[in-house]
Amino acid sequence: MFDWFNPKPAPKPEPKEEKKEEPVVEEPKAVEEPKAVEEPKKVEEVKSEPAAKAPAASGSERLSGTVNWFNRQYGYGFIKAPDAGDTDVFVHQSEIQVEGFRYLMEGESVEFKLEYDDNKRAKAIHVTGPDGGDVQIAVRRKERAAKAKEEGN
């Protein structure tokens, strides 16, 4: 190999000697005796522990809460739900029971059913206003429509 900065040719590498490895012989291992197998316990001996209580039954009853915050642009928010162990419950705009552009107002009282996703996180489904009524945005739309109708006559 020729180096432009060093006019002398580079020295050739010397051939390496290959080492021959001797095969490794494994010694036979001692065979362990099988351990004694315990007999299964009888049904009377097994003590059952009560199952852990969930904050609320999933999807079975309607819970009430207050909208903690809701992002209209992204279409989701959280509801503070004292009935669900005072946790923040995720809510998506697709679960709000109203036609048109759906969103919730901060501080608004709502009712919903509770459901858990695959990661065991709580989310609100079938979200309505108190007593199954309309959420605030639907009430405002109806009031505006009625006012426009009165002004038009």
C-alpha positions in Angstrom: 0.0 0.0 0.0 1.4 3.4 -1.0 1.0 6.4 1.3 1.1 9.9 -0.5 2.6 11.5 2.6 5.1 8.8 3.2 7.0 7.7 0.0 8.1 4.5 1.6 5.9 1.5 1.0 4.0 0.3 4.1 5.3 -2.9 5.6 3.4 -6.1 4.8 1.6 -7.7 7.7 3.1 -10.9 9.0 1.0 -14.1 8.7 -0.7 -15.1 11.9 -0.3 -18.5 13.3 -3.5 -20.3 13.8 -4.0 -22.0 17.1 -5.6 -25.3 17.2 -8.1 -25.7 20.1 -8.4 -29.0 21.8 -11.9 -30.3 22.1 -13.5 -29.8 25.5 -14.8 -33.0 27.1 -17.6 -32.4 29.7 -17.8 -34.7 32.6 -21.1 -36.4 33.3 -23.2 -34.7 35.9 -24.6 -36.5 38.9 -28.3 -37.3 38.6 -30.4 -35.7 41.3 -33.1 -37.6 42.9 -36.6 -36.3 42.3 -38.1 -34.3 45.1 -41.2 -35.6 46.9 -44.4 -34.1 45.4 -46.8 -32.5 47.9 -50.3 -33.7 47.9 -52.9 -31.1 46.9 -54.8 -29.5 49.7 -58.4 -30.4 50.3 -61.1 -27.9 49.5 -61.9 -27.3 53.2 -58.2 -26.4 53.9 -58.1 -23.7 51.2 -59.0 -20.3 52.6 -60.6 -17.9 50.2 -59.7 -14.3 50.4 -62.3 -11.6 49.5 -61.7 -10.1 46.1 -60.4 -6.5 46.0 -63.2 -4.0 45.6 -63.3 -1.8 42.5 -64.2 1.8 43.0 -67.4 1.2 41.1 -68.9 -1.6 39.1 -67.8 -1.3 35.4 -70.6 0.0 33.3 -73.5 -1.2 35.5 -74.6 2.0 37.2 -74.7 5.7 36.3 -72.2 7.8 38.3 -72.1 11.5 38.7 -69.2 13.9 38.5 -67.9 17.3 37.6 -65.9 18.2 34.5 -62.3 18.9 35.8 -61.1 20.1 32.3 -61.9 19.5 28.7 -59.8 20.3 25.6 -62.2 21.2 22.7 -59.4 21.1 20.1 -58.3 17.5 21.0 -61.7 16.3 22.1 -61.0 14.8 25.4 -60.8 15.7 29.1 -61.3 14.4 32.6 -64.2 14.2 35.0 -63.7 14.4 38.8 -65.9 11.5 40.1 -66.5 11.2 43.8 -68.6 8.1 43.2 -65.6 6.4 41.5 -63.2 6.8 44.4 -62.6 10.5 43.7 -60.4 9.8 40.7 -60.1 11.6 37.4 -62.0 9.7 34.8 -61.0 10.1 31.1 -63.7 11.2 28.7 -63.6 11.3 24.9 -65.9 13.6 22.9 -67.4 10.5 21.1 -69.0 9.4 24.4 -70.9 12.7 24.9 -74.6 12.1 24.1 -75.3 15.1 22.0 -75.5 15.8 18.2 -73.0 18.1 16.4 -69.8 19.4 17.9 -69.4 17.8 21.3 -67.6 19.2 24.2 -68.0 19.8 27.9 -67.6 22.9 30.0 -65.3 23.1 33.1 -67.3 22.7 36.3 -70.3 21.2 34.4 -72.2 18.4 36.3 -72.5 15.2 34.3 -73.6 11.6 34.6 -71.8 8.6 33.0 -71.1 4.9 33.1 -67.7 3.8 34.0 -65.6 1.4 31.9 -62.0 0.2 32.2 -59.7 -0.1 29.1 -57.1 -2.8 28.5 -54.6 -1.0 30.8 -57.1 -0.9 33.6 -57.6 2.9 33.3 -61.1 4.3 34.0 -63.0 6.0 31.2 -66.4 7.5 31.0 -69.0 6.2 28.5 -72.6 7.4 27.7 -71.9 10.9 29.2 -75.1 13.0 29.7 -76.2 15.9 31.8 -77.7 15.4 35.3 -80.6 12.9 35.4 -79.9 11.8 31.8 -80.6 15.2 30.4 -78.6 17.3 28.0 -75.1 18.6 28.6 -74.7 22.4 28.8 -73.7 22.8 25.1 -77.0 21.1 24.0 -79.1 23.3 26.3 -77.3 26.5 24.9 -78.0 25.3 21.3 -81.7 24.8 22.0 -82.0 28.2 23.7 -80.2 29.9 20.7 -82.5 28.1 18.2 -85.6 29.1 20.2 -84.4 32.7 20.4 -83.7 32.8 16.6 -87.1 31.4 15.9 -88.8 34.1 18.0 -86.8 36.8 16.3 -87.6 35.4 12.9 -91.4 35.6 13.5 
